[in-house]
């Protein structure tokens, strides 16, 4: 997944969160499209909001 950019909608919860974290671990640059930035900040460390 190196050199890949992926866009995940609602990546701050549920399956979107699990998928975004897995893809990031595999080397992808993950971009999250979320409605609530405060919820995204609270979702976990490493999110640059």
C-alpha positions in Angstrom: 0.0 0.0 0.0 3.0 2.3 -0.1 2.5 5.4 -2.3 -1.3 4.9 -2.2 -3.8 7.5 -1.0 -7.2 6.3 0.2 -10.2 8.3 1.1 -12.5 6.8 3.8 -15.9 8.3 4.6 -16.9 8.1 8.3 -13.5 6.8 9.2 -13.7 7.8 12.8 -16.0 5.0 14.0 -17.1 1.4 13.2 -15.8 -0.4 10.2 -14.4 2.8 8.7 -12.2 3.3 11.7 -10.9 -0.3 11.6 -10.3 0.0 7.9 -8.5 3.3 8.1 -6.2 2.1 10.9 -5.4 -1.1 9.0 -4.6 0.7 5.7 -2.4 3.2 7.6 -0.5 0.3 9.2 0.1 -1.1 5.7 1.7 2.1 4.6 -1.2 3.9 2.8 -1.8 7.6 3.3 -5.4 7.7 4.7 -7.7 10.7 4.3 -10.8 10.7 6.4 -14.0 12.4 5.4 -15.9 12.9 8.7 -18.7 15.2 9.7 -17.6 15.7 13.3 -14.0 16.8 13.9 -14.4 16.6 17.7 -15.5 13.0 17.4 -12.6 12.3 15.1 -10.1 13.8 17.5 -11.5 11.6 20.3 -11.4 8.4 18.1 -7.8 7.7 18.7 -4.2 8.9 18.6 -2.6 9.7 15.3 -5.5 11.5 13.6 -4.3 14.8 12.3 -7.5 16.9 12.3 
